[in-house]
Amino acid sequence: MEWVLAILLLGFLGYLVYDEMMPPKLEKPRGTLVNSVAAGSVYEPVSNALRRGIRVLEIHLYSDEDDQPVVATGPVSEGTDHAYDNVSFESVCVDITNDAFPSKDPCILSIVSHTEKSRTLNIAAKHLKTIPRRHLVEDKDIVDASLDSLANKLVIVSGGNIHGTELETLTNLNWNNSNVRRLSYTQAVHPEDPEELSIFTKSGIVLVASDGGYIPPTENPNTPLKYGCQWNFYLHGPGGFSMR
């Protein structure tokens, strides 16, 4: 019995020596934002989407009667400048703070503004600043940033009528610029110039938006992937980032 214990002890000591002498295992870098893909969510409670692993969120921002920023909970008729069914943008920021971190993947927040009121957009920026500063990204045009450098970060994407507001100063990626596009599903599946779109996605990011919310049954929601479109709100699959 004693010799058995001695062999076991020697084996354990040998393992400790081996483990100590072996170099630490280094994880392979995962690549960049532009070279990855992820599914997105819209018109879903932010906390629910985050808890099921979604890392790309799109919200439709409106102004209420007091100029406070609110987020529509469902599609609103085109041309309507307010949303009756909504939640406060402040509550969205609270949910992001509570449920988006920690994570090895960034959280992408796409803000589609349906208001031109500077007061509303500035208040929205104020709420975003309540998210702990360590999660905010100060850099602009970060399409080439590595996923690892964006771990536990919130990337803010927007465009349109935010020019000159405090929300614009917080935006990291702007689809008014040349390296980000926001396309409808139809535009992504049937582009005017398929070759040009494929070339663009090698150095720029395409967000395939949920405008309209309907895909003909003959269409494949994953089709935009063949052109390299990265953030797809119709994509079937896990919500986290994967390399393409």
C-alpha positions in Angstrom: 0.0 0.0 0.0 2.9 2.4 0.9 4.5 1.9 -2.5 1.2 2.7 -4.3 1.0 6.0 -2.3 4.7 6.7 -3.2 4.0 6.2 -6.9 1.0 8.5 -6.8 3.0 11.2 -4.9 5.8 11.0 -7.4 3.3 11.2 -10.3 1.7 14.3 -8.8 5.1 16.0 -8.2 6.1 15.2 -11.8 2.9 16.8 -13.0 3.6 20.0 -11.0 7.1 20.3 -12.3 5.9 19.7 -15.9 3.2 22.3 -15.6 5.6 24.8 -14.1 8.1 24.4 -16.9 5.7 24.4 -19.8 5.2 27.9 -21.4 1.8 29.4 -20.9 -0.7 28.7 -23.7 -1.4 31.8 -25.7 -4.8 32.3 -27.3 -4.8 33.1 -31.0 -6.0 36.6 -31.8 -9.6 36.5 -33.2 -9.2 39.1 -36.0 -10.9 42.4 -36.6 -14.3 43.9 -36.5 -14.5 44.1 -40.3 -13.6 40.5 -40.7 -16.3 39.1 -38.4 -20.0 38.5 -38.6 -22.8 38.7 -36.1 -26.6 38.4 -35.9 -28.6 41.4 -34.6 -31.8 42.2 -32.8 -34.3 45.0 -33.1 -37.7 45.8 -31.4 -36.8 43.2 -28.7 -36.2 44.2 -25.0 -32.5 44.9 -24.8 -32.1 42.8 -21.7 -33.7 39.8 -23.3 -31.5 40.0 -26.4 -28.3 40.4 -24.4 -29.1 37.5 -22.2 -29.5 35.2 -25.1 -26.1 36.2 -26.5 -27.0 38.8 -29.1 -24.2 41.4 -29.4 -25.6 43.7 -32.2 -28.6 45.8 -31.1 -30.5 48.3 -33.2 -32.9 50.8 -31.6 -35.3 53.3 -33.3 -35.1 56.6 -31.4 -38.0 59.1 -31.1 -38.8 62.2 -29.1 -41.8 62.2 -26.7 -43.9 65.3 -25.9 -41.3 66.5 -23.4 -38.4 66.1 -25.9 -37.2 63.0 -23.9 -35.6 60.2 -26.0 -37.7 57.1 -26.3 -37.2 53.8 -28.1 -40.0 52.2 -30.2 -41.0 48.7 -29.2 -42.3 47.8 -32.6 -42.3 49.1 -36.2 -43.8 52.5 -36.7 -45.5 53.7 -39.9 -43.1 55.4 -42.3 -43.2 59.2 -41.9 -44.4 59.0 -38.3 -42.3 61.2 -36.0 -43.4 59.6 -32.7 -43.9 56.1 -31.2 -46.8 55.5 -28.9 -45.5 52.1 -27.8 -42.0 52.8 -26.4 -39.6 52.5 -23.5 -37.3 55.3 -22.3 -33.8 55.5 -23.8 -32.6 55.9 -20.2 -33.8 52.4 -19.4 -32.1 51.0 -22.5 -28.8 52.4 -21.2 -29.4 50.8 -17.8 -30.0 47.4 -19.4 -26.8 47.7 -21.4 -24.9 48.6 -18.2 -26.4 45.7 -16.3 -26.5 42.9 -19.0 -23.9 43.7 -21.8 -20.8 43.1 -19.7 -18.5 41.3 -19.1 -18.1 39.8 -22.5 -15.2 38.9 -24.8 -17.2 40.5 -27.6 -18.1 44.2 -28.0 -21.7 45.3 -27.8 -22.7 47.1 -30.9 -25.5 49.7 -30.5 -27.0 51.0 -33.7 -29.1 54.1 -33.1 -31.6 55.1 -35.9 -32.8 58.6 -35.0 -36.3 59.5 -36.2 -36.1 63.0 -34.6 -34.2 66.1 -35.6 -34.5 67.7 -32.2 -31.1 68.5 -30.9 -32.4 68.6 -27.3 -33.6 65.0 -27.6 -30.3 63.8 -29.1 -28.2 65.6 -26.6 -30.3 64.1 -23.7 -29.7 60.7 -25.3 -26.0 61.3 -25.3 -26.2 62.3 -21.6 -27.8 58.9 -20.8 -25.1 57.1 -22.8 -22.5 58.8 -20.6 -24.0 57.1 -17.6 -22.6 53.8 -18.9 -19.3 53.3 -17.1 -16.5 55.1 -19.0 -14.4 51.9 -19.2 -17.0 50.4 -21.5 -17.1 53.4 -23.9 -14.8 53.6 -27.0 -13.3 57.0 -27.6 -11.8 56.2 -31.1 -13.6 56.8 -34.3 -13.7 54.7 -37.5 -12.8 51.5 -35.8 -13.6 49.0 -38.5 -10.1 47.6 -38.4 -10.0 47.3 -34.6 -9.4 43.8 -33.2 -12.2 42.1 -31.5 -9.9 41.4 -28.5 -9.3 45.2 -28.1 -13.0 45.8 -28.1 -13.9 43.2 -25.4 -16.2 44.7 -22.8 -16.7 47.8 -25.0 -19.8 49.5 -26.3 -19.5 50.5 -29.9 -22.0 53.2 -30.9 -23.2 53.3 -34.6 -25.5 56.0 -36.0 -25.9 58.4 -38.8 -28.5 60.5 -40.5 -29.7 63.6 -38.7 -27.3 63.5 -35.6 -24.9 66.0 -37.1 -23.8 68.7 -34.7 -25.2 67.0 -31.6 -23.6 65.5 -28.6 -24.7 62.1 -29.8 -22.5 62.6 -32.9 -19.5 63.1 -30.7 -20.1 59.7 -29.0 -20.6 57.8 -32.2 -17.7 55.5 -33.2 -19.0 54.4 -36.6 -21.2 56.7 -38.7 -23.0 55.5 -41.8 -22.7 59.0 -43.3 -19.0 58.2 -43.7 -17.4 56.1 -46.4 -16.6 52.9 -44.4 -20.0 52.0 -43.0 -23.3 51.3 -44.8 -26.8 50.6 -43.6 -28.7 48.7 -46.2 -32.2 47.2 -46.3 -32.4 43.5 -46.7 -33.5 44.0 -50.3 -30.5 46.2 -51.1 -28.2 43.6 -49.5 -29.6 40.7 -51.4 -30.1 42.4 -54.7 -27.4 45.0 -54.8 -27.1 47.3 -57.9 -23.4 46.3 -58.2 -22.7 42.9 -56.5 -19.0 43.0 -57.2 -18.7 46.5 -55.7 -20.5 45.4 -52.6 -18.2 42.4 -52.2 -15.2 44.6 -52.5 -16.5 47.2 -50.1 -17.1 44.6 -47.3 -13.4 43.7 -47.3 -12.6 47.1 -45.8 -15.9 48.5 -44.7 -18.9 47.3 -42.6 -22.4 46.7 -43.8 -25.4 46.6 -41.4 -28.3 44.8 -43.0 -31.3 46.6 -41.4 -34.7 45.3 -40.5 -36.6 48.1 -42.2 -39.9 46.6 -43.4 -39.4 43.4 -41.4 -40.5 41.0 -44.1 -38.6 38.5 -46.2 -40.3 36.7 -49.0 -40.4 32.9 -48.3 -38.3 32.2 -51.3 -35.4 34.3 -50.0 -32.7 33.0 -47.7 -32.0 35.4 -44.7 -28.3 34.4 -44.8 -27.9 35.5 -48.4 -26.2 38.8 -47.5 -23.3 36.8 -46.2 -22.2 35.9 -49.7 -21.4 39.5 -50.3 -19.6 39.8 -46.9 -22.3 41.8 -45.1 -21.2 41.6 -41.4 -24.2 42.7 -39.2 -27.4 41.0 -40.3 -30.7 41.4 -38.4 -32.1 38.5 -40.3 -29.1 36.2 -39.8 -29.9 32.7 -38.5 -27.3 31.6 -36.0 -25.7 32.6 -32.7 -25.6 36.2 -31.8 -21.9 36.5 -30.8 -19.1 37.4 -33.2 -17.5 34.8 -35.4 -14.8 35.1 -38.1 -15.8 35.0 -41.7 
